[in-house]
Amino acid sequence: MTDASLPPVILYDSYGGDNGHRGEYYAVLHRLIGIERTGSMIKALFARRPVLIAQIEASLSRYVLLCLFRAMLGRHTAGFLMRPLPVIEGTSGRLRVKRFFLELLRRIPTVGTFTILPFSVEPRFDSIAAHWIYDLQFWDFLYPEPALEGRQEGSFAGEMRARAAGRAICCAVGRQDRDKGFDQFVNLYTRRPDLRAQCLFVFGGVVAGQLSEEMAAFEQAGGLGYARFIDHEELLDLYASADLVWCSYSPDYDQASGIFGRAIQLGIPVVVRKGSLIHRFCEMEELAHIAYDGDPEAADFAQIPPRQDLNRAAERARLQGEESIRRLRAALGMS
């Protein structure tokens, strides 16, 4: 095959597999810029086409080697930095070394390190990354055209609404662990009988083994849990039935997330940890949200914000998608 007949971008994936949101990220990139996925470091080093690394954290040393070697050849290399805040604020030797190399790469014109939140959310990101995009999962349902248009809700959504019996529904989606704030989710619900009368808390996803006691307490308090793998259609039903989506993550997981992104694409209000990056993003974008400071007694869910108008959410996603793809293509040297 000639270069012209190949996908325009090499995506170097040293992880392998599609765990977490990786497969969804790759599907969006393939659809919008065209990628050929490879696990071969040699192929990535010598590729004439631009190379993209979807998660720099997989191996910083490989990212640095790729960028420096390819820069000597005058070839473009870019990567997504999913968790930039620890690099900025960390004091350990490992994080200092990581910061040094990212600051070095920041000065090379053919290298494009991206954060997945705008620099306006955290201006210090500009010291270690040359570029930013909006997280792909802030706009992938709706850009360049709505992917869920005309979808009918399934029985899963009906089951949750029947259990809620007119109460609002707050959903925690995906793997449930301390990073995702599951312990806080349970603590809030079990400590507040007035909140239980107003709102049904629901989670869908595998629960970390060390939180089995919390899960039992949650169900005893009347919460609804689907402690198993949730397939794509069930996940969409969780969003369809939710009046709130739980995104109040631990300080150790202060980053964008696909759960948060899909909620805001659909105009669903979110619960975020007060002072977190995604809280700042909600304030900046004027997104419907409740900021939770971790104190169950002080939490105010009396006035749950209404869902945002879907047309407005779709327009925001379209603009974010356009801006993100433009920035990514420019950094990769694509017209």
BALOBA-1460 file (C-alpha; in Angstrom, 3 decimals):
// residues 335
<rec num="1" residu="m" x="0.000" y="0.000" z="0.000"/>
<rec num="2" residu="t" x="1.156" y="3.544" z="-0.689"/>
<rec num="3" residu="d" x="1.331" y="6.200" z="2.024"/>
<rec num="4" residu="a" x="-1.638" y="7.960" z="0.418"/>
<rec num="5" residu="s" x="-3.839" y="4.898" z="0.910"/>
<rec num="6" residu="l" x="-2.937" y="4.476" z="4.608"/>
<rec num="7" residu="p" x="-4.614" y="6.166" z="7.590"/>
<rec num="8" residu="p" x="-2.868" y="9.525" z="8.028"/>
<rec num="9" residu="v" x="-1.818" y="9.025" z="11.685"/>
<rec num="10" residu="i" x="0.030" y="6.240" z="13.528"/>
<rec num="11" residu="l" x="-1.395" y="5.681" z="17.006"/>
<rec num="12" residu="y" x="1.249" y="4.096" z="19.209"/>
<rec num="13" residu="d" x="-0.357" y="1.994" z="21.960"/>
<rec num="14" residu="s" x="2.055" y="0.345" z="24.384"/>
<rec num="15" residu="y" x="-0.836" y="-0.824" z="26.607"/>
<rec num="16" residu="g" x="-2.697" y="-3.124" z="24.224"/>
<rec num="17" residu="g" x="-6.358" y="-3.898" z="24.780"/>
<rec num="18" residu="d" x="-9.313" y="-1.538" z="25.133"/>
<rec num="19" residu="n" x="-9.714" y="-1.376" z="28.918"/>
<rec num="20" residu="g" x="-11.523" y="1.567" z="30.479"/>
<rec num="21" residu="h" x="-12.333" y="4.257" z="27.925"/>
<rec num="22" residu="r" x="-9.365" y="3.490" z="25.677"/>
<rec num="23" residu="g" x="-11.355" y="1.691" z="22.996"/>
<rec num="24" residu="e" x="-13.860" y="4.553" z="22.824"/>
<rec num="25" residu="y" x="-11.044" y="7.101" z="22.537"/>
<rec num="26" residu="y" x="-9.488" y="5.166" z="19.691"/>
<rec num="27" residu="a" x="-12.814" y="4.811" z="17.876"/>
<rec num="28" residu="v" x="-13.345" y="8.591" z="17.973"/>
<rec num="29" residu="l" x="-9.806" y="9.281" z="16.741"/>
<rec num="30" residu="h" x="-10.180" y="6.769" z="13.924"/>
<rec num="31" residu="r" x="-13.492" y="8.317" z="12.868"/>
<rec num="32" residu="l" x="-12.295" y="11.913" z="12.902"/>
<rec num="33" residu="i" x="-8.635" y="11.915" z="11.889"/>
<rec num="34" residu="g" x="-7.900" y="8.347" z="10.741"/>
<rec num="35" residu="i" x="-5.457" y="6.221" z="12.746"/>
<rec num="36" residu="e" x="-3.459" y="3.039" z="12.304"/>
<rec num="37" residu="r" x="-2.908" y="1.464" z="15.707"/>
<rec num="38" residu="t" x="0.407" y="-0.220" z="16.469"/>
<rec num="39" residu="g" x="2.204" y="-1.613" z="19.494"/>
<rec num="40" residu="s" x="5.553" y="-1.576" z="17.696"/>
<rec num="41" residu="m" x="7.985" y="0.991" z="19.071"/>
<rec num="42" residu="i" x="10.212" y="0.531" z="16.015"/>
<rec num="43" residu="k" x="7.347" y="1.288" z="13.645"/>
<rec num="44" residu="a" x="6.439" y="4.397" z="15.646"/>
<rec num="45" residu="l" x="10.050" y="5.618" z="15.752"/>
<rec num="46" residu="f" x="10.590" y="5.453" z="12.011"/>
<rec num="47" residu="a" x="7.089" y="6.235" z="10.710"/>
<rec num="48" residu="r" x="6.953" y="9.035" z="8.153"/>
<rec num="49" residu="r" x="3.390" y="9.750" z="9.160"/>
<rec num="50" residu="p" x="2.706" y="11.728" z="12.392"/>
<rec num="51" residu="v" x="2.555" y="9.641" z="15.566"/>
<rec num="52" residu="l" x="0.030" y="10.084" z="18.373"/>
<rec num="53" residu="i" x="0.321" y="8.570" z="21.870"/>
<rec num="54" residu="a" x="-3.124" y="8.433" z="23.454"/>
<rec num="55" residu="q" x="-1.897" y="8.207" z="27.051"/>
<rec num="56" residu="i" x="1.548" y="9.518" z="27.936"/>
<rec num="57" residu="e" x="1.257" y="8.014" z="31.427"/>
<rec num="58" residu="a" x="1.542" y="4.530" z="29.898"/>
<rec num="59" residu="s" x="5.299" y="5.124" z="29.584"/>
<rec num="60" residu="l" x="6.880" y="8.539" z="29.860"/>
<rec num="61" residu="s" x="10.300" y="7.167" z="28.887"/>
<rec num="62" residu="r" x="8.969" y="5.816" z="25.591"/>
<rec num="63" residu="y" x="7.172" y="9.083" z="24.906"/>
<rec num="64" residu="v" x="10.356" y="11.093" z="25.497"/>
<rec num="65" residu="l" x="12.407" y="8.743" z="23.307"/>
<rec num="66" residu="l" x="9.839" y="8.866" z="20.501"/>
<rec num="67" residu="c" x="9.579" y="12.637" z="20.597"/>
<rec num="68" residu="l" x="13.323" y="13.317" z="20.699"/>
<rec num="69" residu="f" x="14.262" y="10.768" z="18.016"/>
<rec num="70" residu="r" x="11.470" y="11.831" z="15.672"/>
<rec num="71" residu="a" x="12.257" y="15.527" z="16.257"/>
<rec num="72" residu="m" x="15.763" y="14.882" z="14.879"/>
<rec num="73" residu="l" x="14.056" y="13.542" z="11.745"/>
<rec num="74" residu="g" x="11.762" y="16.583" z="11.589"/>
<rec num="75" residu="r" x="8.628" y="14.468" z="12.175"/>
<rec num="76" residu="h" x="5.598" y="15.323" z="14.269"/>
<rec num="77" residu="t" x="4.729" y="13.496" z="17.501"/>
<rec num="78" residu="a" x="1.913" y="14.284" z="19.931"/>
<rec num="79" residu="g" x="0.446" y="12.759" z="23.064"/>
<rec num="80" residu="f" x="-2.352" y="13.204" z="25.598"/>
<rec num="81" residu="l" x="-1.413" y="13.872" z="29.219"/>
<rec num="82" residu="m" x="-4.416" y="12.603" z="31.160"/>
<rec num="83" residu="r" x="-3.266" y="13.544" z="34.681"/>
<rec num="84" residu="p" x="-1.218" y="16.741" z="34.519"/>
<rec num="85" residu="l" x="-1.989" y="18.087" z="38.001"/>
<rec num="86" residu="p" x="0.271" y="15.658" z="39.930"/>
<rec num="87" residu="v" x="3.128" y="16.607" z="37.594"/>
<rec num="88" residu="i" x="2.603" y="20.290" z="38.364"/>
<rec num="89" residu="e" x="2.196" y="19.892" z="42.116"/>
<rec num="90" residu="g" x="4.180" y="16.735" z="42.914"/>
<rec num="91" residu="t" x="7.331" y="16.897" z="45.028"/>
<rec num="92" residu="s" x="8.592" y="13.319" z="44.678"/>
<rec num="93" residu="g" x="11.727" y="12.606" z="42.669"/>
<rec num="94" residu="r" x="9.735" y="10.684" z="40.065"/>
<rec num="95" residu="l" x="7.358" y="13.577" z="39.437"/>
<rec num="96" residu="r" x="10.212" y="16.112" z="39.342"/>
<rec num="97" residu="v" x="11.900" y="14.052" z="36.621"/>
<rec num="98" residu="k" x="8.622" y="13.780" z="34.719"/>
<rec num="99" residu="r" x="8.145" y="17.541" z="34.958"/>
<rec num="100" residu="f" x="11.699" y="18.191" z="33.725"/>
<rec num="101" residu="f" x="11.244" y="16.090" z="30.584"/>
<rec num="102" residu="l" x="7.806" y="17.501" z="29.784"/>
<rec num="103" residu="e" x="9.175" y="21.028" z="30.150"/>
<rec num="104" residu="l" x="12.019" y="20.044" z="27.792"/>
<rec num="105" residu="l" x="9.619" y="18.617" z="25.187"/>
<rec num="106" residu="r" x="7.483" y="21.738" z="25.529"/>
<rec num="107" residu="r" x="10.238" y="23.680" z="23.714"/>
<rec num="108" residu="i" x="10.414" y="21.407" z="20.644"/>
<rec num="109" residu="p" x="8.215" y="22.655" z="17.754"/>
<rec num="110" residu="t" x="7.440" y="19.203" z="16.327"/>
<rec num="111" residu="v" x="6.275" y="17.828" z="19.709"/>
<rec num="112" residu="g" x="2.700" y="18.422" z="20.843"/>
<rec num="113" residu="t" x="1.917" y="17.420" z="24.420"/>
<rec num="114" residu="f" x="-1.802" y="17.982" z="25.078"/>
<rec num="115" residu="t" x="-3.843" y="18.280" z="28.235"/>
<rec num="116" residu="i" x="-7.507" y="17.271" z="27.962"/>
<rec num="117" residu="l" x="-8.758" y="20.354" z="29.778"/>
<rec num="118" residu="p" x="-8.209" y="23.958" z="28.637"/>
<rec num="119" residu="f" x="-5.334" y="25.899" z="30.161"/>
<rec num="120" residu="s" x="-7.915" y="28.391" z="31.436"/>
<rec num="121" residu="v" x="-8.999" y="25.733" z="33.973"/>
<rec num="122" residu="e" x="-5.418" y="25.486" z="35.279"/>
<rec num="123" residu="p" x="-2.948" y="27.965" z="33.719"/>
<rec num="124" residu="r" x="0.062" y="26.059" z="35.104"/>
<rec num="125" residu="f" x="-0.578" y="23.301" z="32.563"/>
<rec num="126" residu="d" x="0.996" y="25.609" z="29.986"/>
<rec num="127" residu="s" x="4.434" y="24.977" z="31.542"/>
<rec num="128" residu="i" x="4.449" y="21.251" z="30.693"/>
<rec num="129" residu="a" x="2.132" y="21.039" z="27.664"/>
<rec num="130" residu="a" x="2.213" y="22.960" z="24.402"/>
<rec num="131" residu="h" x="-1.460" y="22.436" z="23.580"/>
<rec num="132" residu="w" x="-4.841" y="21.517" z="24.993"/>
<rec num="133" residu="i" x="-8.044" y="19.995" z="23.704"/>
<rec num="134" residu="y" x="-11.408" y="19.329" z="25.262"/>
<rec num="135" residu="d" x="-11.538" y="15.714" z="26.416"/>
<rec num="136" residu="l" x="-12.858" y="13.671" z="23.489"/>
<rec num="137" residu="q" x="-15.627" y="12.345" z="25.706"/>
<rec num="138" residu="f" x="-16.955" y="15.874" z="26.254"/>
<rec num="139" residu="w" x="-18.221" y="15.898" z="22.654"/>
<rec num="140" residu="d" x="-17.973" y="12.459" z="20.998"/>
<rec num="141" residu="f" x="-21.735" y="11.721" z="21.246"/>
<rec num="142" residu="l" x="-22.657" y="14.928" z="19.459"/>
<rec num="143" residu="y" x="-19.839" y="15.861" z="17.063"/>
<rec num="144" residu="p" x="-19.860" y="16.070" z="14.111"/>
<rec num="145" residu="e" x="-23.449" y="14.800" z="14.307"/>
<rec num="146" residu="p" x="-25.566" y="13.380" z="17.168"/>
<rec num="147" residu="a" x="-24.821" y="9.668" z="17.603"/>
<rec num="148" residu="l" x="-27.775" y="8.891" z="19.878"/>
<rec num="149" residu="e" x="-30.552" y="10.624" z="17.964"/>
<rec num="150" residu="g" x="-33.790" y="8.657" z="18.107"/>
<rec num="151" residu="r" x="-32.567" y="6.126" z="20.687"/>
<rec num="152" residu="q" x="-35.366" y="4.489" z="22.659"/>
<rec num="153" residu="e" x="-34.912" y="3.954" z="26.385"/>
<rec num="154" residu="g" x="-34.619" y="0.347" z="27.521"/>
<rec num="155" residu="s" x="-36.220" y="-1.553" z="30.380"/>
<rec num="156" residu="f" x="-33.220" y="-0.741" z="32.570"/>
<rec num="157" residu="a" x="-34.276" y="2.937" z="32.742"/>
<rec num="158" residu="g" x="-37.869" y="1.961" z="33.490"/>
<rec num="159" residu="e" x="-36.745" y="-0.301" z="36.328"/>
<rec num="160" residu="m" x="-34.827" y="2.557" z="37.988"/>
<rec num="161" residu="r" x="-37.713" y="5.004" z="37.662"/>
<rec num="162" residu="a" x="-40.132" y="2.482" z="39.151"/>
<rec num="163" residu="r" x="-37.820" y="2.000" z="42.135"/>
<rec num="164" residu="a" x="-37.472" y="5.781" z="42.537"/>
<rec num="165" residu="a" x="-41.279" y="6.173" z="42.737"/>
<rec num="166" residu="g" x="-41.207" y="9.851" z="41.828"/>
<rec num="167" residu="r" x="-37.976" y="10.730" z="43.613"/>
<rec num="168" residu="a" x="-35.041" y="12.261" z="41.776"/>
<rec num="169" residu="i" x="-32.281" y="9.833" z="40.727"/>
<rec num="170" residu="c" x="-28.557" y="10.350" z="41.319"/>
<rec num="171" residu="c" x="-26.420" y="7.845" z="39.377"/>
<rec num="172" residu="a" x="-22.815" y="6.778" z="39.875"/>
<rec num="173" residu="v" x="-21.626" y="5.172" z="36.644"/>
<rec num="174" residu="g" x="-18.741" y="2.790" z="35.922"/>
<rec num="175" residu="r" x="-16.182" y="1.167" z="38.201"/>
<rec num="176" residu="q" x="-16.854" y="2.075" z="41.828"/>
<rec num="177" residu="d" x="-13.809" y="2.684" z="44.017"/>
<rec num="178" residu="r" x="-12.366" y="5.341" z="46.315"/>
<rec num="179" residu="d" x="-10.876" y="7.284" z="43.396"/>
<rec num="180" residu="k" x="-14.354" y="7.649" z="41.913"/>
<rec num="181" residu="g" x="-15.718" y="8.721" z="45.310"/>
<rec num="182" residu="f" x="-17.867" y="5.639" z="45.929"/>
<rec num="183" residu="d" x="-17.151" y="5.755" z="49.666"/>
<rec num="184" residu="q" x="-18.359" y="9.388" z="49.728"/>
<rec num="185" residu="f" x="-21.404" y="8.485" z="47.608"/>
<rec num="186" residu="v" x="-22.388" y="5.801" z="50.144"/>
<rec num="187" residu="n" x="-21.565" y="7.922" z="53.199"/>
<rec num="188" residu="l" x="-23.741" y="10.772" z="51.968"/>
<rec num="189" residu="y" x="-26.707" y="8.509" z="51.248"/>
<rec num="190" residu="t" x="-26.559" y="6.472" z="54.446"/>
<rec num="191" residu="r" x="-26.115" y="9.530" z="56.696"/>
<rec num="192" residu="r" x="-29.040" y="11.559" z="55.326"/>
<rec num="193" residu="p" x="-32.557" y="10.081" z="55.731"/>
<rec num="194" residu="d" x="-34.020" y="13.365" z="54.447"/>
<rec num="195" residu="l" x="-31.993" y="12.987" z="51.254"/>
<rec num="196" residu="r" x="-33.162" y="9.377" z="50.844"/>
<rec num="197" residu="a" x="-36.768" y="10.604" z="50.979"/>
<rec num="198" residu="q" x="-36.045" y="13.072" z="48.189"/>
<rec num="199" residu="c" x="-33.610" y="11.159" z="45.990"/>
<rec num="200" residu="l" x="-32.744" y="7.576" z="45.036"/>
<rec num="201" residu="f" x="-29.010" y="6.915" z="44.695"/>
<rec num="202" residu="v" x="-28.166" y="4.307" z="42.051"/>
<rec num="203" residu="f" x="-24.836" y="2.884" z="40.919"/>
<rec num="204" residu="g" x="-23.959" y="0.661" z="38.001"/>
<rec num="205" residu="g" x="-20.536" y="-0.948" z="37.721"/>
<rec num="206" residu="v" x="-18.080" y="-3.310" z="39.389"/>
<rec num="207" residu="v" x="-17.344" y="-2.402" z="43.027"/>
<rec num="208" residu="a" x="-13.780" y="-2.599" z="44.353"/>
<rec num="209" residu="g" x="-13.424" y="-5.518" z="46.785"/>
<rec num="210" residu="q" x="-12.315" y="-3.370" z="49.727"/>
<rec num="211" residu="l" x="-15.630" y="-1.485" z="49.571"/>
<rec num="212" residu="s" x="-17.927" y="-4.484" z="50.093"/>
<rec num="213" residu="e" x="-18.995" y="-3.210" z="53.533"/>
<rec num="214" residu="e" x="-19.906" y="0.170" z="52.075"/>
<rec num="215" residu="m" x="-21.942" y="-1.525" z="49.347"/>
<rec num="216" residu="a" x="-23.857" y="-3.564" z="51.936"/>
<rec num="217" residu="a" x="-24.601" y="-0.427" z="53.987"/>
<rec num="218" residu="f" x="-25.754" y="1.374" z="50.845"/>
<rec num="219" residu="e" x="-28.216" y="-1.356" z="49.883"/>
<rec num="220" residu="q" x="-29.458" y="-1.651" z="53.486"/>
<rec num="221" residu="a" x="-30.239" y="2.088" z="53.378"/>
<rec num="222" residu="g" x="-32.392" y="1.546" z="50.287"/>
<rec num="223" residu="g" x="-29.909" y="2.444" z="47.558"/>
<rec num="224" residu="l" x="-30.073" y="0.590" z="44.254"/>
<rec num="225" residu="g" x="-26.897" y="-1.078" z="43.054"/>
<rec num="226" residu="y" x="-25.988" y="-3.042" z="39.929"/>
<rec num="227" residu="a" x="-22.619" y="-4.365" z="41.087"/>
<rec num="228" residu="r" x="-21.496" y="-5.846" z="37.781"/>
<rec num="229" residu="f" x="-20.255" y="-4.905" z="34.355"/>
<rec num="230" residu="i" x="-22.708" y="-2.492" z="32.717"/>
<rec num="231" residu="d" x="-22.992" y="-2.835" z="28.946"/>
<rec num="232" residu="h" x="-23.273" y="0.135" z="26.590"/>
<rec num="233" residu="e" x="-27.072" y="0.143" z="26.344"/>
<rec num="234" residu="e" x="-27.455" y="-0.133" z="30.118"/>
<rec num="235" residu="l" x="-24.973" y="2.710" z="30.552"/>
<rec num="236" residu="l" x="-27.072" y="4.899" z="28.263"/>
<rec num="237" residu="d" x="-30.159" y="3.968" z="30.290"/>
<rec num="238" residu="l" x="-28.378" y="5.097" z="33.460"/>
<rec num="239" residu="y" x="-27.836" y="8.482" z="31.849"/>
<rec num="240" residu="a" x="-31.386" y="8.579" z="30.501"/>
<rec num="241" residu="s" x="-32.889" y="8.076" z="33.965"/>
<rec num="242" residu="a" x="-30.476" y="10.319" z="35.902"/>
<rec num="243" residu="d" x="-31.373" y="13.707" z="37.320"/>
<rec num="244" residu="l" x="-27.794" y="13.938" z="38.647"/>
<rec num="245" residu="v" x="-24.576" y="12.095" z="37.768"/>
<rec num="246" residu="w" x="-22.020" y="11.532" z="40.539"/>
<rec num="247" residu="c" x="-18.597" y="12.937" z="39.595"/>
<rec num="248" residu="s" x="-17.328" y="13.887" z="43.061"/>
<rec num="249" residu="y" x="-13.991" y="12.114" z="42.820"/>
<rec num="250" residu="s" x="-11.198" y="11.880" z="45.373"/>
<rec num="251" residu="p" x="-8.389" y="14.493" z="45.384"/>
<rec num="252" residu="d" x="-6.091" y="11.759" z="44.018"/>
<rec num="253" residu="y" x="-8.297" y="11.531" z="40.910"/>
<rec num="254" residu="d" x="-8.479" y="15.212" z="40.035"/>
<rec num="255" residu="q" x="-8.934" y="15.002" z="36.276"/>
<rec num="256" residu="a" x="-11.456" y="14.915" z="33.476"/>
<rec num="257" residu="s" x="-13.473" y="11.726" z="33.079"/>
<rec num="258" residu="g" x="-15.643" y="10.069" z="30.483"/>
<rec num="259" residu="i" x="-18.502" y="9.751" z="32.974"/>
<rec num="260" residu="f" x="-18.485" y="13.505" z="33.548"/>
<rec num="261" residu="g" x="-18.096" y="14.189" z="29.822"/>
<rec num="262" residu="r" x="-21.025" y="12.052" z="28.725"/>
<rec num="263" residu="a" x="-23.254" y="13.630" z="31.404"/>
<rec num="264" residu="i" x="-22.545" y="17.191" z="30.295"/>
<rec num="265" residu="q" x="-22.998" y="16.250" z="26.631"/>
<rec num="266" residu="l" x="-26.508" y="15.117" z="27.497"/>
<rec num="267" residu="g" x="-27.210" y="18.202" z="29.611"/>
<rec num="268" residu="i" x="-27.416" y="16.250" z="32.891"/>
<rec num="269" residu="p" x="-26.420" y="18.116" z="36.071"/>
<rec num="270" residu="v" x="-23.385" y="16.668" z="37.841"/>
<rec num="271" residu="v" x="-22.179" y="16.401" z="41.437"/>
<rec num="272" residu="v" x="-18.509" y="17.450" z="41.549"/>
<rec num="273" residu="r" x="-15.965" y="17.783" z="44.341"/>
<rec num="274" residu="k" x="-15.743" y="21.401" z="45.401"/>
<rec num="275" residu="g" x="-12.525" y="23.002" z="44.134"/>
<rec num="276" residu="s" x="-11.676" y="20.190" z="41.684"/>
<rec num="277" residu="l" x="-10.623" y="20.769" z="38.085"/>
<rec num="278" residu="i" x="-13.998" y="19.680" z="36.759"/>
<rec num="279" residu="h" x="-15.702" y="21.989" z="39.272"/>
<rec num="280" residu="r" x="-13.677" y="24.871" z="37.790"/>
<rec num="281" residu="f" x="-14.650" y="23.661" z="34.312"/>
<rec num="282" residu="c" x="-18.353" y="23.655" z="35.288"/>
<rec num="283" residu="e" x="-18.048" y="27.216" z="36.546"/>
<rec num="284" residu="m" x="-16.201" y="28.321" z="33.411"/>
<rec num="285" residu="e" x="-18.693" y="26.680" z="31.017"/>
<rec num="286" residu="e" x="-21.761" y="27.529" z="33.139"/>
<rec num="287" residu="l" x="-22.729" y="23.848" z="33.437"/>
<rec num="288" residu="a" x="-25.481" y="22.713" z="35.794"/>
<rec num="289" residu="h" x="-23.823" y="21.201" z="38.859"/>
<rec num="290" residu="i" x="-23.767" y="20.734" z="42.625"/>
<rec num="291" residu="a" x="-20.396" y="21.294" z="44.320"/>
<rec num="292" residu="y" x="-19.949" y="18.821" z="47.222"/>
<rec num="293" residu="d" x="-17.332" y="19.529" z="49.901"/>
<rec num="294" residu="g" x="-17.422" y="16.058" z="51.474"/>
<rec num="295" residu="d" x="-19.550" y="17.017" z="54.482"/>
<rec num="296" residu="p" x="-22.772" y="14.946" z="54.366"/>
<rec num="297" residu="e" x="-24.563" y="17.201" z="56.845"/>
<rec num="298" residu="a" x="-23.889" y="20.344" z="54.819"/>
<rec num="299" residu="a" x="-24.741" y="18.900" z="51.401"/>
<rec num="300" residu="d" x="-27.688" y="20.719" z="49.825"/>
<rec num="301" residu="f" x="-29.682" y="18.719" z="47.299"/>
<rec num="302" residu="a" x="-32.937" y="20.597" z="47.935"/>
<rec num="303" residu="q" x="-32.749" y="22.398" z="44.586"/>
<rec num="304" residu="i" x="-31.443" y="19.994" z="41.937"/>
<rec num="305" residu="p" x="-30.657" y="21.994" z="38.785"/>
<rec num="306" residu="p" x="-32.789" y="21.086" z="35.765"/>
<rec num="307" residu="r" x="-31.294" y="19.357" z="32.749"/>
<rec num="308" residu="q" x="-29.750" y="21.716" z="30.262"/>
<rec num="309" residu="d" x="-31.480" y="22.222" z="26.922"/>
<rec num="310" residu="l" x="-30.149" y="19.544" z="24.561"/>
<rec num="311" residu="n" x="-29.767" y="21.979" z="21.674"/>
<rec num="312" residu="r" x="-27.518" y="24.154" z="23.794"/>
<rec num="313" residu="a" x="-25.517" y="21.116" z="24.947"/>
<rec num="314" residu="a" x="-25.182" y="19.938" z="21.343"/>
<rec num="315" residu="e" x="-23.960" y="23.346" z="20.168"/>
<rec num="316" residu="r" x="-21.349" y="23.433" z="22.928"/>
<rec num="317" residu="a" x="-20.171" y="19.934" z="22.011"/>
<rec num="318" residu="r" x="-19.978" y="20.866" z="18.315"/>
<rec num="319" residu="l" x="-17.801" y="23.881" z="19.043"/>
<rec num="320" residu="q" x="-15.582" y="21.901" z="21.412"/>
<rec num="321" residu="g" x="-15.173" y="19.109" z="18.864"/>
<rec num="322" residu="e" x="-14.305" y="21.492" z="16.050"/>
<rec num="323" residu="e" x="-11.759" y="23.319" z="18.200"/>
<rec num="324" residu="s" x="-10.196" y="20.100" z="19.494"/>
<rec num="325" residu="i" x="-9.789" y="18.455" z="16.087"/>
<rec num="326" residu="r" x="-8.366" y="21.673" z="14.620"/>
<rec num="327" residu="r" x="-5.770" y="21.874" z="17.406"/>
<rec num="328" residu="l" x="-4.880" y="18.194" z="17.134"/>
<rec num="329" residu="r" x="-4.471" y="18.232" z="13.362"/>
<rec num="330" residu="a" x="-2.274" y="21.338" z="13.540"/>
<rec num="331" residu="a" x="0.028" y="19.764" z="16.152"/>
<rec num="332" residu="l" x="0.343" y="16.638" z="14.019"/>
<rec num="333" residu="g" x="1.290" y="18.678" z="10.952"/>
<rec num="334" residu="m" x="-1.906" y="17.770" z="9.096"/>
<rec num="335" residu="s" x="-3.607" y="20.237" z="6.768"/>
